[in-house]
Amino acid sequence: MDKITAITMLVPKLAPDDYVGFTFFIGAMAMMAAAAFFFFTMNDFDRKWKTSVLVSGLITFIAAVHYWYMRDYWAVNMESPTFFRYVDWILTVPLMCVEFYLILKVAGAKKSLLWKLIFLSVVMLVTGYVGEAIDPTNAQIWGLVSGIAYFVIVYEIWLGSAAKLAKAAGGSILQAHKILCWFVLVGWAIYPIGYMAGTPGWYEGIFGGLSVDIFYNIADAINKIGFGLVIYNLALQQTKAKA
C-alpha cells in the first residue's frame, strides 16, 4: 500500500449531496480561520481590549477543534454528534456571555452580571442536552426550561442591568452591545429550531424531518464568528479613539 492510498483511507468520504457533511467541513475551516485572525491581530489594540479579542479567538478556536471531530464523526457514523456539540457549547456559550461583561466593564459592570449570565447560559445548555440526548421523551419540558433561561438572558441584555450599563457608556460601546443583543435574539433563536427538529413533541409536524445539524452548524458560524467581528470592530474603534 503506497502513502497516497493510506492517506486516502484515513480521510472520511462524503457523498456529493451530503450537505450536512459539507456544513461541518465549512464550519471547521471558517472557525479556524476566524481564530487565527483574532489571535494574530491582538497586538493591534489597546491593552484593555486585548482580553476581549483573545476571548473571541478562544471561542472560535474551541469551536474549530470540536468541528474537526464532529465532521469526522458525521462522516463515519452519519448521525448527529450531539455529545461533541454540547461539549463545545458548554465552553463557548458562557465565553460569549463573558464578552458582554468585558465590553461593559468601562461602564462599571460588576462580576455579579458576569456570573448571572454564565449561570443562565449553563442552565440553558444543560437542560437542552438532557432533553435532546438523555430524556427525549420529556424533550418539551426540558426545552421549556432551557427556553426560559434563554429569555432571561435576552431580558437582561435588552432591558436589564446590562442594557442600562450600555446606555451609560454610549458611543461605540452602546452600538456594539446592541449588535450583540441582536445576535442573541435572532442568531441564537436558530438553535431552538434545531432542537425541535431533533426531538419529539407537538412541533414535529412543523420541524420534523429537518436536519438538526444544518441549523446548528449555520447558527454556530453566524454567532461565534459574528460575535468576534463585533468585538474586533469595537476594539479597533476604541484603540483609534485613544491614539
VMD Tcl script that draws the C-alpha trace (Angstrom):
set ca {
  {0.00 0.00 0.00}
  {1.55 3.34 -1.04}
  {1.38 6.51 1.02}
  {-1.31 8.16 -1.12}
  {-3.63 5.17 -0.73}
  {-3.01 5.07 3.01}
  {-3.79 8.77 3.40}
  {-6.93 8.42 1.27}
  {-8.20 5.65 3.51}
  {-7.82 7.91 6.55}
  {-9.82 10.74 5.01}
  {-13.59 10.43 5.60}
  {-15.51 10.09 2.35}
  {-18.60 12.22 1.85}
  {-21.26 11.84 -0.82}
  {-21.53 14.76 -3.27}
  {-25.03 15.52 -1.98}
  {-24.14 15.28 1.72}
  {-24.99 18.86 2.58}
  {-24.77 18.22 6.32}
  {-21.20 16.98 5.96}
  {-20.44 19.98 3.77}
  {-21.55 22.39 6.53}
  {-19.35 20.54 9.04}
  {-16.29 20.99 6.83}
  {-17.09 24.63 6.11}
  {-17.73 25.25 9.80}
  {-14.39 23.74 10.84}
  {-12.37 25.84 8.39}
  {-14.34 29.05 8.97}
  {-13.88 28.80 12.74}
  {-10.16 28.06 12.42}
  {-9.64 30.98 10.04}
  {-11.52 33.31 12.37}
  {-9.50 32.13 15.38}
  {-6.22 32.73 13.54}
  {-7.40 36.21 12.54}
  {-8.34 37.20 16.09}
  {-5.15 35.81 17.62}
  {-2.83 37.46 15.08}
  {-4.48 40.89 15.43}
  {-4.45 41.05 19.24}
  {-1.38 43.28 19.37}
  {-3.11 45.90 17.23}
  {-5.32 47.02 20.10}
  {-5.08 48.94 23.33}
  {-4.23 46.71 26.28}
  {-7.68 46.74 27.92}
  {-9.29 45.42 24.71}
  {-6.84 42.59 24.11}
  {-8.72 40.31 26.51}
  {-11.96 40.78 24.57}
  {-10.29 39.90 21.28}
  {-8.50 36.98 22.95}
  {-11.84 35.58 24.14}
  {-13.20 35.91 20.59}
  {-10.23 33.88 19.39}
  {-10.77 31.25 22.08}
  {-14.45 30.90 21.18}
  {-13.75 30.26 17.52}
  {-10.69 28.08 18.22}
  {-12.59 25.82 20.62}
  {-15.39 25.56 18.07}
  {-12.93 24.75 15.28}
  {-11.43 21.86 17.28}
  {-14.85 20.42 18.03}
  {-16.00 20.84 14.44}
  {-12.92 18.92 13.33}
  {-14.09 15.99 15.46}
  {-17.75 16.42 14.56}
  {-17.17 16.38 10.81}
  {-15.31 13.05 11.09}
  {-17.93 11.64 13.46}
  {-20.64 12.52 10.95}
  {-18.68 11.07 8.02}
  {-18.15 7.74 9.80}
  {-21.48 7.33 11.64}
  {-23.87 9.53 9.65}
  {-25.57 10.66 12.85}
  {-25.66 13.90 14.79}
  {-22.61 14.35 17.09}
  {-24.78 15.62 19.95}
  {-22.24 14.93 22.70}
  {-19.38 16.80 20.99}
  {-21.69 19.67 20.12}
  {-22.79 20.25 23.70}
  {-19.21 19.98 24.96}
  {-18.41 22.78 22.52}
  {-21.38 24.88 23.64}
  {-20.76 24.44 27.38}
  {-17.37 26.09 26.78}
  {-18.11 28.66 24.08}
  {-21.56 29.99 25.01}
  {-20.52 31.13 28.52}
  {-17.50 32.77 26.89}
  {-19.86 34.65 24.60}
  {-21.66 35.88 27.73}
  {-18.27 36.95 29.11}
  {-17.93 39.28 26.13}
  {-20.90 41.33 27.37}
  {-19.20 41.80 30.72}
  {-15.84 42.70 29.18}
  {-17.20 45.46 26.95}
  {-19.36 46.87 29.76}
  {-16.54 47.00 32.35}
  {-15.80 50.56 31.24}
  {-19.33 51.49 32.33}
  {-18.91 49.85 35.73}
  {-20.20 46.33 35.12}
  {-19.82 44.14 38.20}
  {-18.88 40.49 38.35}
  {-22.39 39.67 39.51}
  {-23.56 40.38 35.96}
  {-20.86 38.09 34.60}
  {-21.81 35.17 36.85}
  {-25.52 35.71 36.27}
  {-25.14 35.43 32.50}
  {-22.81 32.43 32.80}
  {-25.22 30.63 35.17}
  {-28.19 31.22 32.87}
  {-26.24 30.01 29.84}
  {-25.21 26.81 31.66}
  {-28.82 26.14 32.72}
  {-29.94 26.71 29.14}
  {-27.38 24.25 27.79}
  {-27.61 21.53 30.43}
  {-31.41 21.31 30.21}
  {-31.18 21.37 26.42}
  {-28.73 18.46 26.47}
  {-30.92 16.46 28.84}
  {-33.92 16.96 26.57}
  {-32.04 16.14 23.39}
  {-29.77 13.28 24.49}
  {-30.78 11.86 27.88}
  {-34.55 12.21 28.29}
  {-36.03 12.88 24.83}
  {-39.46 11.60 25.90}
  {-39.73 14.78 28.00}
  {-37.95 16.98 25.48}
  {-40.77 19.53 25.56}
  {-40.38 20.08 29.30}
  {-36.58 20.33 29.18}
  {-36.83 22.58 26.14}
  {-39.22 24.86 28.02}
  {-36.78 25.22 30.94}
  {-33.94 25.87 28.50}
  {-36.07 28.45 26.71}
  {-36.91 30.26 29.96}
  {-33.19 30.60 30.76}
  {-32.62 31.92 27.23}
  {-35.34 34.55 27.55}
  {-33.98 35.69 30.91}
  {-30.64 36.30 29.17}
  {-32.46 38.21 26.43}
  {-34.26 40.33 29.03}
  {-31.04 41.04 30.93}
  {-29.13 42.30 27.91}
  {-32.03 44.14 26.24}
  {-33.83 45.66 29.22}
  {-31.96 44.73 32.41}
  {-28.78 45.96 34.07}
  {-26.60 45.17 31.04}
  {-28.77 47.40 28.84}
  {-28.57 50.24 31.37}
  {-24.79 49.98 31.54}
  {-24.54 50.07 27.74}
  {-26.68 53.22 27.62}
  {-24.48 54.81 30.25}
  {-21.36 54.01 28.22}
  {-22.87 55.30 24.98}
  {-20.99 55.69 21.70}
  {-19.37 52.67 20.06}
  {-19.86 50.52 23.16}
  {-23.62 51.02 23.06}
  {-23.62 50.29 19.33}
  {-21.60 47.09 19.78}
  {-23.82 46.00 22.67}
  {-26.94 46.43 20.55}
  {-25.48 44.36 17.73}
  {-24.53 41.57 20.15}
  {-28.06 41.73 21.55}
  {-29.46 41.17 18.07}
  {-27.16 38.18 17.65}
  {-28.60 36.69 20.84}
  {-32.20 37.49 19.94}
  {-32.12 36.42 16.29}
  {-28.97 34.31 15.87}
  {-29.47 32.24 18.99}
  {-33.14 31.72 18.06}
  {-31.95 29.34 15.32}
  {-30.93 26.81 17.99}
  {-34.47 26.13 19.28}
  {-35.47 25.32 15.70}
  {-32.67 22.77 15.56}
  {-33.72 21.42 18.96}
  {-37.31 20.96 17.80}
  {-36.14 19.37 14.56}
  {-34.24 16.72 16.52}
  {-36.64 15.94 19.38}
  {-40.23 14.62 19.61}
  {-43.09 16.92 20.60}
  {-46.10 18.89 19.45}
  {-43.84 20.68 16.96}
  {-42.96 17.57 14.95}
  {-45.49 18.47 12.26}
  {-43.68 21.75 11.70}
  {-39.99 20.95 12.11}
  {-39.92 17.14 11.92}
  {-37.72 15.83 9.13}
  {-35.47 18.90 9.00}
  {-31.74 18.44 9.57}
  {-30.86 19.46 13.09}
  {-27.17 19.67 12.20}
  {-27.62 22.11 9.33}
  {-29.46 24.50 11.65}
  {-26.85 24.14 14.38}
  {-23.89 24.48 12.00}
  {-25.24 27.62 10.36}
  {-26.10 29.15 13.73}
  {-22.64 28.41 15.13}
  {-20.86 30.03 12.21}
  {-23.06 33.14 12.28}
  {-22.98 33.64 16.02}
  {-19.44 32.73 17.00}
  {-17.69 34.47 14.13}
  {-20.17 37.35 14.15}
  {-19.67 37.94 17.87}
  {-15.94 38.05 17.35}
  {-16.13 40.52 14.48}
  {-18.30 42.89 16.51}
  {-15.76 42.78 19.35}
  {-12.89 43.25 16.88}
  {-14.55 46.32 15.37}
  {-15.24 47.80 18.82}
  {-11.64 47.23 19.94}
  {-10.40 48.87 16.73}
  {-12.62 51.92 17.20}
  {-11.67 52.33 20.86}
  {-7.95 51.98 20.11}
  {-8.12 54.57 17.30}
  {-10.06 56.97 19.52}
  {-7.35 56.75 22.18}
  {-4.47 57.21 19.74}
}
mol new
graphics top color blue
foreach p $ca { graphics top sphere $p radius 0.5 }
foreach p [lrange $ca 0 end-1] q [lrange $ca 1 end] { graphics top cylinder $p $q radius 0.2 }
display resetview
